[in-house]
Every structure is written in C-alpha cells, then in structure tokens.
Amino acid sequence: MRQSPGDTDRQRGPRRLRRAARRTTIALVLAVVLGGAVAPLALAHAVLLGAEPSENAIVESAPKQVRLFFSEPIDPELFALEVYDANQHRADLGDAHVTSEDRATLQTSLPDLPDGTYVVVWRVLSPDSHVANGAHRFSVGAGVVPAAVTLDLPEPGVPFALEAAVRWLTFLSSFVLVGGLAFRTLVAAKAGVPARAARRAQRVWLTVAWIALATLGALTILALLVQAASAGGLPLVGVLGSRALPRVLGRVFGLGRWVTERARR
C-alpha cells in the first residue's frame, strides 16, 4: 500500500525534530564552552591584603622598598609595580618582581627618597585570569602633610568602553542561545503549535542560533585579546607578538586544573 503524503510527513517530522534537537544541543554546548572561556568564574581573584608602606602612611625615614601582599599567588611575568613622586617622575629602581619566598607578594626597591608624597601604582594577573589593579599613596618625613597627587599617565591596556562592550555583547549572544532554547523547550513546545509551524519556527531558531554562535566565537577571540592587553598593559595591536597572550590563554584554559588542585587541599 502506498503511503499518503500526510503519512510521509508524519514519519519525517520526528526525524527532523531529532536532527534539530542534536544541532541545538551542539550549539548550546559550544556556547557554554566559549562563554566559559571569556568569562571564567571569579574563583581566585587576587585581592590586595596590605602594603608596606601602607595606604596614607606617613613614615619618618625613607623606606628601602615597597611591598604588596595579595590573597592569591599572582602571575610572575604579567604585573606592574611603579612608584611616582608628586611631579609624576618614577621614584622606584625599576626592579619590581614577585618574591621567590611568597608568590603572593610583589615588591620593588626604592632609592633614598626625599621627603614628600609618593603614589604606588600596581597591576597583577590573578590565577583565574582576572586583571586587578590599584593605586595608593604614602608620605616620607616627620610632620609632612600628605599632598594630593594626581597622575596624568596613559591608561595601560585597552579602553574600558571596548572591554565593557565585548563583555556585554558576549553575554547577549549567550542569552540569545540559552534563552531561545529555553523558550522553545518550555513555552513553544507546550503551546500546541501545529507541526508545520513548529518546523518553520525551528528553522528560524536554528538560523538565529548559529548566527549567535558565530558571533560568540568571534567575540571570544576578541575578548581573549582584550584580556591579554589588559594583563600586559599593552595596546590591542601589540598583543599578538607579546608574552601576554599565551600567559592568559594558559590561565583561562588551565582553570579546570586549578579547580581540581584546590579541591584536593
């Protein structure tokens, strides 16, 4: 007996839906992987615990070094620690380094500083690839009144507007994928939509999903470049030939190993 067109459509319908479901699942998995690469969980932000000299401290004699103490080990290659005087001149000896005794301590040596107010500017890369930075001041000399020092220094890395735009566009692309899948599964599938209309909606959803996935892939690459630029204090065009990009990639994709090691402690 020959099958009617309606019977053929009813047989093909479930197969098409299964294929579409597989494609949707692949898109969702890729979205989670790409999104996780761009925005890893804040599992190990390096928080500044203290400093020597401390913030707003007034010390009688000039210190021989500046030391910063963090809550987590910091990257021994991607960091900055600089000291400036009230005239925006470098006042440190330029030998900043992560100490061998404690990888959560960053220090730099100082010459014999004259009395006055100084500003400490720092930037570090955390174990979870988060870039932390900050600044504080201290004064040298008994009876010295701390001066308001404003540093007019070029901002390292990429502009904040670009970094924020990449981050929010990444979240938006992820929301399109995950939100669209949730709507189709939890709402559209239970609304009693006819099979033909459901297939049309499925094709539209898959088209949008793959566009969002391609956008998310491009944004992932751009976000990694932006993150490397921020970590190394470099312009975006200078990232590809620097050591910052492989260091950040190692931090991002080595996060799983870090989590495992922490869980064993």
Protein Blocks (a to p, Z undefined) as FASTA:
>chain_A
ZZdfklmmmmmmmmmmmmmmmmmmmmmmmmmmmmmmmmgcffbcccdfbdcddehiacfb
dcfbdcdddfbdcdfkbccdddddfkopafbeoiaccdfklmkbccdddddddedddddd
dddddfkopacdddddddedehiacdddddddddehjdfklmmmmmmmmmmmmmmmmmmm
mmmmmmmmmnopafklmmmmmmmmmmmmmmmmmmmmmmmmmmmmmmmmmmnopafklmmm
mmklmmmmmmmmmmmmmmmmmmmZZ
